[in-house]
Amino acid sequence: QRLTSKFLIAMGAGASAGPVPTTKEEAIAAGYTQEQIDDWVSKNATPEEAEAGALKIQAAAAKRKERAEAKAVMDAQRGVNKIGEAIAASVPLAVQKLIAHTAFPAMCSAIFVDSDADKSGTLEVNELGPAMTTVLKTMSIGEDVAITQEAAEQAMTDFDMDLSQSLDKDEFMELARVLILATLTKERPHDVYKYLLAANTSGMGKDGGLPTKPLVSGAAEAKLGSGASGPAAAAPPPVEGAAGAPAAEEGEAPMAQVPTKESAAAEEAAAAVMETFGDIDGSPEQQKSATLLQSIQRKKEAKKIVEAKKAEKAAASS
């Protein structure tokens, strides 16, 4: 945009003497600041120039917003891939299949019914801690994880989507999925939740397990960053022992699973849950499933006692 002699008159003292600037570059060279130039142009532009300038500003703002949204989706995709690789590396396939199977809601319902001490049909915060502990015990994981009162309160805050100050069966099932995967992968529960949001729309992965790199859509990322209440906005329950494992670098293939004592126990537990709950369809039969769950837990405790006695005998005879 060219400038006129009105420019020097408007600027007044402070500019260097000399020829009248006819362009912004000449005005800057003459000693005027960009702020002074922009102020003069905005006040003296023709209607056509003002409209063109406004359109240019709007276009630049739209481009910046588009780039920011694309970057947000890319960052979210990297985070989701990181969790997917951690799951592929440390969560037994049997556990992955269980989480996507109809047996999982049945198992969660059984734990829910058993933990609902006042039979209100929801879990209050004082009932939630024991329920979370039962999830871990049922899956034979998290012996080093302490479900504190603070953790239960945080879980209530994060998963109480309808703000009822209690969890219904669906909310509790979502919590259970996050709790199991976060405990086995040692990843942050909030990151696991974001992974599950993407996985829910991506179908199953290889061999019927969870997908390693579920696709994050712009809509999903908008939901994650919307500031809405629930685990999409706040970190899910901070449980001790469920944070801080290094993940694969960007582009690195998921490492092969190295079975551990905990993963082997979880695999065995998943098979037991599938056997017990595989035919339950989420109907009133789930009341009966609570009894089945207690039976599984009693068998596990009995097995531990027998193994402990065998170990004592072996130690005594050696």
C-alpha positions as CSV (number, residue, x, y, z in Angstrom):
1,Q,0.0,0.0,0.0
2,R,1.4,3.4,-1.0
3,L,1.5,6.3,1.5
4,T,0.7,10.0,0.8
5,S,2.0,13.3,2.1
6,K,-0.7,13.1,4.8
7,F,1.5,10.5,6.4
8,L,4.3,12.8,7.5
9,I,1.8,15.4,8.7
10,A,0.0,12.7,10.8
11,M,3.2,11.4,12.2
12,G,4.5,14.8,13.3
13,A,7.9,15.1,14.9
14,G,10.2,12.2,15.5
15,A,10.5,11.1,11.9
16,S,13.7,11.8,10.0
17,A,13.7,14.7,7.6
18,G,13.8,13.9,3.9
19,P,11.6,12.8,1.0
20,V,8.0,11.8,1.8
21,P,7.8,8.0,2.2
22,T,5.6,6.4,-0.4
23,T,5.7,2.8,0.9
24,K,5.8,1.1,4.3
25,E,9.4,0.1,3.7
26,E,10.4,3.7,3.1
27,A,8.5,4.8,6.2
28,I,10.4,2.3,8.3
29,A,13.7,3.4,6.8
30,A,12.8,7.0,7.6
31,G,12.5,6.1,11.3
32,Y,8.8,5.4,11.8
33,T,7.7,2.4,13.9
34,Q,5.6,-0.4,12.5
35,E,3.0,0.5,15.1
36,Q,2.9,4.1,13.9
37,I,2.6,3.0,10.3
38,D,-0.2,0.5,11.0
39,D,-2.1,3.0,13.0
40,W,-1.9,5.6,10.2
41,V,-2.9,3.1,7.5
42,S,-5.9,1.9,9.6
43,K,-7.2,5.4,10.0
44,N,-6.5,6.6,6.4
45,A,-7.2,3.5,4.3
46,T,-9.9,3.7,1.7
47,P,-13.0,1.5,2.2
48,E,-11.7,-0.9,-0.4
49,E,-8.3,-1.1,1.3
50,A,-9.9,-1.6,4.7
51,E,-12.1,-4.4,3.4
52,A,-9.1,-6.1,1.7
53,G,-7.1,-5.8,4.9
54,A,-9.8,-7.3,7.0
55,L,-10.2,-10.2,4.6
56,K,-6.5,-10.7,4.7
57,I,-6.4,-10.8,8.5
58,Q,-9.4,-13.2,8.6
59,A,-7.7,-15.5,6.1
60,A,-4.5,-15.5,8.2
61,A,-6.4,-16.2,11.4
62,A,-8.2,-19.1,9.7
63,K,-5.0,-20.5,8.5
64,R,-3.4,-20.3,11.9
65,K,-6.5,-22.1,13.4
66,E,-6.3,-24.8,10.8
67,R,-2.6,-25.4,11.5
68,A,-3.2,-25.5,15.3
69,E,-6.0,-28.0,14.8
70,A,-3.9,-30.2,12.6
71,K,-1.1,-30.1,15.1
72,A,-3.4,-31.0,17.9
73,V,-4.7,-34.0,16.0
74,M,-1.1,-35.1,15.2
75,D,0.0,-34.7,18.9
76,A,-3.1,-36.7,20.0
77,Q,-2.3,-39.4,17.4
78,R,1.3,-39.7,18.7
79,G,0.0,-40.0,22.3
80,V,-2.5,-42.7,21.2
81,N,0.1,-44.6,19.3
82,K,2.4,-44.5,22.4
83,I,-0.3,-46.2,24.5
84,G,-1.2,-48.7,21.8
85,E,2.4,-49.7,21.6
86,A,2.6,-50.1,25.4
87,I,-0.5,-52.3,25.3
88,A,0.9,-54.4,22.5
89,A,4.1,-54.8,24.5
90,S,2.7,-55.5,28.0
91,V,-1.0,-56.5,27.9
92,P,-1.6,-60.2,27.1
93,L,-3.8,-60.8,24.1
94,A,-6.3,-62.7,26.2
95,V,-6.8,-59.5,28.4
96,Q,-7.1,-57.4,25.3
97,K,-9.8,-59.7,23.9
98,L,-11.6,-59.8,27.2
99,I,-11.9,-56.0,27.3
100,A,-13.6,-56.0,23.9
101,H,-15.8,-59.1,24.7
102,T,-19.3,-59.2,26.1
103,A,-17.8,-61.1,29.1
104,F,-16.2,-57.8,30.3
105,P,-19.4,-55.9,30.9
106,A,-20.8,-59.0,32.7
107,M,-17.7,-59.2,34.9
108,C,-17.9,-55.5,35.7
109,S,-21.6,-55.8,36.5
110,A,-20.9,-58.7,38.8
111,I,-18.3,-56.6,40.7
112,F,-20.7,-53.6,40.6
113,V,-23.5,-55.7,42.2
114,D,-21.2,-57.2,44.8
115,S,-19.8,-53.8,45.7
116,D,-23.1,-52.0,45.9
117,A,-23.5,-52.4,49.6
118,D,-26.7,-50.4,50.0
119,K,-28.2,-51.9,46.9
120,S,-28.9,-48.4,45.5
121,G,-28.1,-49.3,42.0
122,T,-25.1,-47.0,41.9
123,L,-21.7,-46.9,43.5
124,E,-20.9,-44.1,46.0
125,V,-17.4,-43.0,46.7
126,N,-17.1,-45.2,49.8
127,E,-18.1,-48.2,47.7
128,L,-15.9,-47.3,44.8
129,G,-12.4,-48.0,46.4
130,P,-13.3,-51.7,47.2
131,A,-14.8,-52.1,43.8
132,M,-11.6,-50.9,42.1
133,T,-9.6,-53.2,44.3
134,T,-11.9,-56.1,43.3
135,V,-11.3,-55.4,39.6
136,L,-7.5,-55.7,40.1
137,K,-7.9,-58.8,42.2
138,T,-10.2,-60.4,39.7
139,M,-7.6,-59.8,37.0
140,S,-4.7,-60.9,39.3
141,I,-2.8,-57.7,38.8
142,G,-1.8,-54.6,40.8
143,E,-0.5,-56.3,44.0
144,D,1.7,-53.2,44.4
145,V,-1.2,-50.8,43.6
146,A,-2.9,-49.1,46.5
147,I,-6.5,-47.8,45.9
148,T,-6.5,-44.9,48.3
149,Q,-9.5,-42.9,49.4
150,E,-8.0,-40.0,47.4
151,A,-7.8,-42.3,44.3
152,A,-11.4,-43.3,44.7
153,E,-12.5,-39.7,45.1
154,Q,-10.6,-38.7,41.9
155,A,-12.1,-41.7,40.0
156,M,-15.6,-40.5,41.1
157,T,-14.8,-37.0,39.8
158,D,-13.4,-38.2,36.5
159,F,-15.9,-40.9,35.6
160,D,-19.1,-39.4,37.0
161,M,-20.2,-38.1,33.6
162,D,-23.8,-37.2,34.7
163,L,-22.5,-35.4,37.9
164,S,-24.8,-37.6,40.1
165,Q,-22.0,-38.1,42.7
166,S,-22.1,-41.8,42.1
167,L,-21.2,-44.2,39.2
168,D,-23.7,-46.2,37.3
169,K,-22.7,-49.5,35.6
170,D,-21.6,-48.0,32.3
171,E,-19.4,-45.4,34.1
172,F,-17.9,-48.1,36.3
173,M,-17.1,-50.3,33.3
174,E,-15.2,-47.4,31.6
175,L,-13.3,-46.9,34.8
176,A,-12.5,-50.7,35.0
177,R,-11.1,-50.7,31.4
178,V,-8.8,-47.8,32.2
179,L,-7.7,-49.2,35.5
180,I,-6.7,-52.6,34.1
181,L,-4.8,-51.2,31.1
182,A,-3.1,-48.4,33.1
183,T,-2.0,-50.9,35.7
184,L,-0.5,-53.4,33.2
185,T,1.2,-50.8,31.0
186,K,2.3,-48.5,33.8
187,E,1.0,-45.6,31.7
188,R,-1.0,-42.5,33.0
189,P,-4.7,-43.5,33.3
190,H,-5.7,-40.2,31.5
191,D,-3.5,-41.2,28.5
192,V,-5.1,-44.7,28.5
193,Y,-8.5,-43.1,28.5
194,K,-7.7,-41.0,25.4
195,Y,-6.4,-44.1,23.7
196,L,-9.7,-45.9,24.4
197,L,-11.7,-43.0,23.0
198,A,-9.9,-43.5,19.6
199,A,-10.0,-47.3,19.9
200,N,-13.8,-47.3,20.4
201,T,-14.3,-46.2,16.8
202,S,-11.4,-48.2,15.2
203,G,-12.5,-51.8,15.5
204,M,-10.3,-54.6,16.7
205,G,-6.6,-54.9,16.0
206,K,-4.5,-57.8,15.0
207,D,-5.5,-61.3,16.2
208,G,-8.7,-59.8,17.8
209,G,-6.7,-57.6,20.3
210,L,-6.9,-53.9,20.8
211,P,-5.6,-51.8,17.9
212,T,-2.0,-50.6,18.1
213,K,-2.6,-47.3,16.3
214,P,-6.3,-46.4,16.3
215,L,-7.0,-43.3,14.2
216,V,-7.7,-40.1,16.0
217,S,-10.2,-37.9,14.2
218,G,-10.5,-34.1,14.4
219,A,-13.8,-34.6,16.1
220,A,-12.3,-36.9,18.7
221,E,-9.5,-34.5,19.4
222,A,-12.0,-31.6,19.8
223,K,-13.8,-33.7,22.4
224,L,-10.6,-34.3,24.2
225,G,-9.8,-30.6,24.3
226,S,-13.3,-29.3,24.9
227,G,-12.9,-28.8,28.6
228,A,-16.0,-31.0,29.3
229,S,-16.3,-32.7,32.6
230,G,-15.2,-36.3,33.0
231,P,-12.1,-38.2,32.1
232,A,-11.8,-36.4,28.8
233,A,-10.9,-33.2,30.6
234,A,-9.3,-34.4,33.9
235,A,-6.8,-37.1,34.6
236,P,-8.5,-40.4,35.8
237,P,-7.6,-41.9,39.2
238,P,-4.0,-41.5,40.3
239,V,-3.3,-45.0,41.6
240,E,0.1,-45.8,43.0
241,G,2.2,-48.0,40.8
242,A,0.5,-47.1,37.6
243,A,2.8,-44.4,36.1
244,G,6.1,-43.9,34.5
245,A,7.2,-46.6,32.0
246,P,9.2,-45.5,29.0
247,A,7.4,-46.1,25.6
248,A,8.6,-46.8,22.1
249,E,10.1,-43.8,20.2
250,E,8.2,-42.3,17.3
251,G,8.1,-44.7,14.4
252,E,9.6,-47.6,16.4
253,A,7.9,-50.9,16.0
254,P,6.2,-52.3,19.2
255,M,8.5,-54.5,21.1
256,A,7.6,-58.2,21.4
257,Q,5.9,-59.1,24.6
258,V,8.1,-60.5,27.3
259,P,5.9,-62.4,29.7
260,T,6.1,-61.4,33.3
261,K,4.7,-62.9,36.5
262,E,1.9,-60.3,36.5
263,S,1.1,-60.6,32.8
264,A,1.0,-64.4,33.1
265,A,-1.4,-64.2,36.0
266,A,-3.6,-61.7,34.2
267,E,-3.7,-64.0,31.2
268,E,-4.9,-66.8,33.4
269,A,-7.4,-64.6,35.1
270,A,-8.8,-63.4,31.7
271,A,-9.3,-67.0,30.6
272,A,-11.2,-67.7,33.9
273,V,-13.4,-64.6,33.4
274,M,-14.2,-65.6,29.8
275,E,-15.1,-69.1,31.0
276,T,-17.3,-67.8,33.7
277,F,-19.0,-64.8,32.0
278,G,-18.6,-65.6,28.3
279,D,-22.3,-66.7,28.0
280,I,-23.8,-63.9,30.1
281,D,-25.6,-61.3,28.0
282,G,-26.0,-58.4,30.4
283,S,-29.5,-59.3,31.5
284,P,-30.7,-60.1,35.1
285,E,-28.4,-63.1,35.0
286,Q,-25.7,-60.6,36.1
287,Q,-27.1,-60.8,39.6
288,K,-26.2,-64.4,39.6
289,S,-22.8,-63.6,38.1
290,A,-21.8,-61.8,41.3
291,T,-21.9,-65.2,43.1
292,L,-19.8,-66.7,40.3
293,L,-17.3,-63.9,40.8
294,Q,-17.0,-64.5,44.5
295,S,-16.4,-68.2,43.6
296,I,-13.5,-67.3,41.3
297,Q,-12.0,-65.1,44.0
298,R,-12.3,-67.8,46.7
299,K,-10.6,-70.3,44.4
300,K,-7.7,-67.9,43.8
301,E,-7.3,-67.3,47.5
302,A,-7.3,-71.0,48.1
303,K,-4.7,-71.6,45.4
304,K,-2.4,-69.0,46.9
305,I,-2.7,-70.6,50.3
306,V,-1.9,-74.0,48.9
307,E,1.1,-72.6,47.0
308,A,2.4,-70.9,50.1
309,K,2.1,-74.1,52.1
310,K,4.0,-76.0,49.4
311,A,6.7,-73.4,49.4
312,E,7.0,-73.7,53.2
313,K,7.3,-77.5,53.0
314,A,9.9,-77.3,50.3
315,A,11.9,-74.8,52.4
316,A,11.6,-76.9,55.5
317,S,12.8,-80.1,53.7
318,S,15.8,-78.4,52.1
